[in-house]
Amino acid sequence: MASMLFSLFLVFTGLTVGYSIHRIRPGSYRKLRQNIQFFSMVIAGPVTIVSSVWVAPWKHWEMFSLPFICLFSLMLGAFTALFLAKKLGLDREQRGVYFVCGGFTNMGSLGGLISFILLGEAGYALVPFYGLFERFWYFLVGFPVAKSVSAHAEDKDKDKDRRSRRKRVMTILLDPFVFATILSTLLGIILNLTVERPAFFGQMNRIIIPANSFLLMISIGLAMHFGPMKHYLKAAFTMWGIKGILLPLFGVAAGYFMGLGDVAGGLALKVVLILGAMPVGFTALVPPTMYDLDLNLANTCWFVTTMGLALIVPLLSLVVPLL
């Protein structure tokens, strides 16, 4: 119970601190947010990934199904959202936003923190590997879909700006966030198979992982904006159903099918459940901002599903030990 309350405290306190700074001293905090996110995801994050992956149980082939379960989960969320968007009466541009919200999930700052709190370092170590294809899905599918339903799709010079698929893949690979995650994961696996990890790293992670997640929450809070949410509550609570019910059930079913329940005491299956239940990712707010789509819809879906953690996390703390 204490660990569950601690994770919720970090999430909501971090968001509140960031949002309070934004409200008390209005202004653009874009540079500050970028600096915090760079430090968290390119410096502190990789350190915790290396030291956690160092002790992860990589000797089971079933573990290599994790990135594919993640990818299919993201696809299921996106296309389920697209199907339900028509039922909700959303227009074409809003359906594009809803597709993005359904397919973008907060697996890093929130999923990583809750995995660490409930499962320890071994659970946290599987998070970056689970999300190995996450950025490719976002930038090769999510962003183009959002652009295709926007006025930007009608630009006369769109053909001049279109990059080849190969160049787009290379752009993702060279992104500092993606590159740091992949490199630190590979380094951790190499160390895992060759050298025994000193005990110091475990003590270090118990401090850095929660502190890093707290910083990321502050950076998100700095950019929080609330529009007329009352007009989007039905769509947002439907999205919460996709995120909080459908995707965790799919993840657990897929994990059982792949034999994850019999590996390392069901550790990977527990991680799949936790990450499948995470809310709309903050990255889902980027395409509506870039392409002038309905940002209020995206904001409401993000806010409602994130606040839903107050219910989801206690449920996870009860269900995870049973797997």
KAMONOR-V818099 format. One record per residue. RES is the residue in one small letter. NEAR is the number of other C-alpha atoms within 12 Angstrom. D_CENTER is the distance of its C-alpha to the mean C-alpha in Angstrom with 2 decimals. Layout:
res=RES near=NEAR d_center=D_CENTER
res=RES near=NEAR d_center=D_CENTER
//
This chain:
res=m near=15 d_center=23.76
res=a near=13 d_center=23.80
res=s near=22 d_center=20.56
res=m near=28 d_center=18.85
res=l near=22 d_center=20.41
res=f near=24 d_center=19.51
res=s near=36 d_center=15.73
res=l near=34 d_center=16.20
res=f near=26 d_center=18.63
res=l near=31 d_center=16.39
res=v near=38 d_center=13.65
res=f near=30 d_center=16.32
res=t near=25 d_center=18.73
res=g near=31 d_center=16.50
res=l near=33 d_center=15.71
res=t near=26 d_center=19.43
res=v near=26 d_center=20.68
res=g near=31 d_center=18.90
res=y near=27 d_center=19.99
res=s near=22 d_center=23.45
res=i near=24 d_center=24.00
res=h near=25 d_center=23.20
res=r near=19 d_center=25.65
res=i near=12 d_center=28.36
res=r near=12 d_center=28.58
res=p near=16 d_center=27.49
res=g near=14 d_center=26.77
res=s near=15 d_center=24.34
res=y near=23 d_center=22.07
res=r near=18 d_center=20.36
res=k near=14 d_center=21.85
res=l near=23 d_center=21.00
res=r near=27 d_center=17.31
res=q near=22 d_center=17.35
res=n near=18 d_center=19.27
res=i near=29 d_center=17.06
res=q near=29 d_center=13.89
res=f near=24 d_center=16.13
res=f near=24 d_center=17.53
res=s near=34 d_center=14.35
res=m near=34 d_center=12.60
res=v near=26 d_center=15.92
res=i near=23 d_center=18.27
res=a near=30 d_center=17.18
res=g near=43 d_center=13.94
res=p near=36 d_center=15.93
res=v near=30 d_center=18.71
res=t near=44 d_center=16.81
res=i near=47 d_center=15.39
res=v near=39 d_center=19.00
res=s near=40 d_center=20.57
res=s near=47 d_center=18.31
res=v near=40 d_center=18.47
res=w near=37 d_center=22.16
res=v near=34 d_center=22.75
res=a near=36 d_center=20.49
res=p near=29 d_center=22.55
res=w near=31 d_center=22.40
res=k near=14 d_center=25.83
res=h near=21 d_center=24.84
res=w near=16 d_center=24.37
res=e near=27 d_center=22.32
res=m near=33 d_center=19.34
res=f near=24 d_center=19.19
res=s near=30 d_center=18.21
res=l near=41 d_center=14.65
res=p near=31 d_center=13.24
res=f near=25 d_center=15.32
res=i near=40 d_center=14.26
res=c near=46 d_center=10.61
res=l near=34 d_center=12.10
res=f near=28 d_center=14.44
res=s near=42 d_center=12.04
res=l near=47 d_center=10.21
res=m near=30 d_center=13.84
res=l near=31 d_center=15.10
res=g near=43 d_center=12.83
res=a near=38 d_center=13.87
res=f near=30 d_center=17.49
res=t near=29 d_center=17.92
res=a near=39 d_center=16.90
res=l near=35 d_center=19.36
res=f near=23 d_center=22.02
res=l near=29 d_center=21.75
res=a near=33 d_center=21.74
res=k near=20 d_center=25.35
res=k near=15 d_center=26.28
res=l near=23 d_center=25.03
res=g near=17 d_center=27.24
res=l near=24 d_center=24.73
res=d near=20 d_center=26.26
res=r near=24 d_center=25.30
res=e near=32 d_center=23.23
res=q near=37 d_center=21.43
res=r near=36 d_center=20.71
res=g near=42 d_center=18.96
res=v near=52 d_center=16.74
res=y near=52 d_center=16.17
res=f near=48 d_center=15.37
res=v near=51 d_center=12.58
res=c near=57 d_center=11.19
res=g near=52 d_center=11.61
res=g near=47 d_center=9.96
res=f near=51 d_center=6.82
res=t near=49 d_center=4.00
res=n near=40 d_center=2.21
res=m near=41 d_center=2.71
res=g near=46 d_center=4.73
res=s near=43 d_center=6.88
res=l near=43 d_center=6.98
res=g near=45 d_center=6.54
res=g near=44 d_center=8.58
res=l near=47 d_center=10.94
res=i near=46 d_center=11.75
res=s near=44 d_center=12.25
res=f near=39 d_center=14.50
res=i near=36 d_center=16.31
res=l near=36 d_center=17.07
res=l near=35 d_center=17.58
res=g near=29 d_center=18.37
res=e near=37 d_center=17.98
res=a near=35 d_center=18.39
res=g near=40 d_center=15.31
res=y near=48 d_center=13.21
res=a near=46 d_center=14.78
res=l near=48 d_center=13.42
res=v near=50 d_center=9.67
res=p near=47 d_center=10.10
res=f near=42 d_center=12.56
res=y near=42 d_center=10.62
res=g near=40 d_center=8.13
res=l near=33 d_center=11.39
res=f near=33 d_center=11.70
res=e near=39 d_center=8.30
res=r near=41 d_center=9.88
res=f near=30 d_center=13.11
res=w near=30 d_center=12.07
res=y near=37 d_center=10.81
res=f near=31 d_center=13.97
res=l near=24 d_center=16.45
res=v near=29 d_center=15.92
res=g near=37 d_center=13.79
res=f near=35 d_center=15.55
res=p near=28 d_center=18.93
res=v near=33 d_center=18.85
res=a near=41 d_center=18.28
res=k near=34 d_center=21.08
res=s near=27 d_center=23.32
res=v near=28 d_center=23.70
res=s near=27 d_center=24.37
res=a near=18 d_center=27.64
res=h near=25 d_center=26.42
res=a near=21 d_center=27.00
res=e near=13 d_center=30.66
res=d near=15 d_center=31.13
res=k near=11 d_center=34.30
res=d near=10 d_center=33.05
res=k near=14 d_center=29.79
res=d near=12 d_center=31.30
res=k near=9 d_center=31.96
res=d near=13 d_center=28.35
res=r near=16 d_center=26.97
res=r near=15 d_center=25.94
res=s near=13 d_center=26.59
res=r near=15 d_center=23.86
res=r near=13 d_center=24.72
res=k near=15 d_center=24.38
res=r near=23 d_center=20.98
res=v near=22 d_center=19.77
res=m near=19 d_center=21.50
res=t near=20 d_center=19.95
res=i near=26 d_center=16.42
res=l near=23 d_center=17.79
res=l near=18 d_center=19.52
res=d near=21 d_center=16.67
res=p near=24 d_center=16.82
res=f near=29 d_center=13.12
res=v near=32 d_center=13.11
res=f near=25 d_center=16.64
res=a near=31 d_center=16.16
res=t near=40 d_center=13.41
res=i near=33 d_center=15.66
res=l near=27 d_center=18.80
res=s near=33 d_center=17.87
res=t near=36 d_center=16.79
res=l near=26 d_center=20.12
res=l near=25 d_center=22.08
res=g near=34 d_center=20.88
res=i near=30 d_center=21.93
res=i near=21 d_center=25.27
res=l near=23 d_center=25.95
res=n near=27 d_center=25.07
res=l near=18 d_center=27.77
res=t near=12 d_center=30.33
res=v near=14 d_center=30.39
res=e near=18 d_center=30.09
res=r near=22 d_center=27.73
res=p near=15 d_center=29.57
res=a near=14 d_center=28.92
res=f near=13 d_center=28.19
res=f near=23 d_center=24.66
res=g near=27 d_center=23.73
res=q near=17 d_center=25.17
res=m near=22 d_center=23.41
res=n near=33 d_center=19.92
res=r near=23 d_center=20.75
res=i near=20 d_center=21.15
res=i near=27 d_center=18.74
res=i near=41 d_center=15.45
res=p near=37 d_center=15.91
res=a near=28 d_center=17.46
res=n near=37 d_center=14.72
res=s near=44 d_center=12.07
res=f near=34 d_center=14.90
res=l near=38 d_center=15.44
res=l near=42 d_center=11.97
res=m near=39 d_center=12.46
res=i near=35 d_center=15.87
res=s near=38 d_center=14.81
res=i near=42 d_center=12.74
res=g near=33 d_center=15.82
res=l near=34 d_center=18.08
res=a near=34 d_center=16.92
res=m near=34 d_center=16.88
res=h near=27 d_center=19.53
res=f near=21 d_center=20.86
res=g near=18 d_center=22.95
res=p near=15 d_center=24.98
res=m near=23 d_center=22.44
res=k near=17 d_center=25.25
res=h near=18 d_center=25.61
res=y near=30 d_center=22.13
res=l near=24 d_center=21.84
res=k near=22 d_center=22.77
res=a near=39 d_center=20.09
res=a near=38 d_center=17.45
res=f near=32 d_center=18.66
res=t near=32 d_center=18.79
res=m near=49 d_center=15.11
res=w near=38 d_center=14.63
res=g near=30 d_center=16.81
res=i near=42 d_center=14.76
res=k near=46 d_center=11.53
res=g near=38 d_center=13.60
res=i near=29 d_center=16.40
res=l near=27 d_center=16.37
res=l near=41 d_center=13.21
res=p near=37 d_center=13.84
res=l near=28 d_center=17.44
res=f near=31 d_center=16.84
res=g near=41 d_center=14.78
res=v near=35 d_center=17.59
res=a near=23 d_center=20.26
res=a near=29 d_center=19.05
res=g near=38 d_center=18.73
res=y near=27 d_center=22.23
res=f near=17 d_center=23.57
res=m near=25 d_center=22.45
res=g near=24 d_center=24.10
res=l near=32 d_center=21.21
res=g near=28 d_center=22.96
res=d near=20 d_center=25.85
res=v near=24 d_center=24.12
res=a near=24 d_center=23.93
res=g near=21 d_center=24.50
res=g near=29 d_center=21.66
res=l near=41 d_center=19.07
res=a near=47 d_center=16.86
res=l near=45 d_center=17.31
res=k near=46 d_center=16.23
res=v near=52 d_center=12.94
res=v near=52 d_center=12.43
res=l near=51 d_center=13.39
res=i near=53 d_center=11.16
res=l near=56 d_center=7.83
res=g near=54 d_center=9.49
res=a near=48 d_center=10.23
res=m near=53 d_center=7.11
res=p near=50 d_center=7.73
res=v near=51 d_center=7.46
res=g near=39 d_center=5.14
res=f near=42 d_center=7.92
res=t near=34 d_center=8.29
res=a near=40 d_center=9.82
res=l near=41 d_center=12.62
res=v near=28 d_center=13.65
res=p near=38 d_center=15.45
res=p near=37 d_center=17.45
res=t near=25 d_center=18.48
res=m near=20 d_center=19.49
res=y near=27 d_center=21.35
res=d near=24 d_center=22.85
res=l near=33 d_center=21.37
res=d near=36 d_center=21.00
res=l near=36 d_center=18.72
res=n near=31 d_center=19.95
res=l near=42 d_center=18.58
res=a near=47 d_center=15.04
res=n near=43 d_center=15.49
res=t near=39 d_center=16.88
res=c near=47 d_center=14.23
res=w near=45 d_center=11.55
res=f near=37 d_center=14.16
res=v near=35 d_center=15.43
res=t near=38 d_center=12.34
res=t near=38 d_center=11.32
res=m near=24 d_center=15.02
res=g near=31 d_center=15.01
res=l near=36 d_center=13.46
res=a near=25 d_center=17.09
res=l near=23 d_center=18.08
res=i near=35 d_center=15.23
res=v near=39 d_center=15.26
res=p near=25 d_center=19.08
res=l near=23 d_center=19.04
res=l near=36 d_center=16.74
res=s near=29 d_center=19.13
res=l near=17 d_center=21.95
res=v near=20 d_center=20.76
res=v near=33 d_center=19.10
res=p near=19 d_center=22.54
res=l near=15 d_center=24.16
res=l near=26 d_center=22.39
//
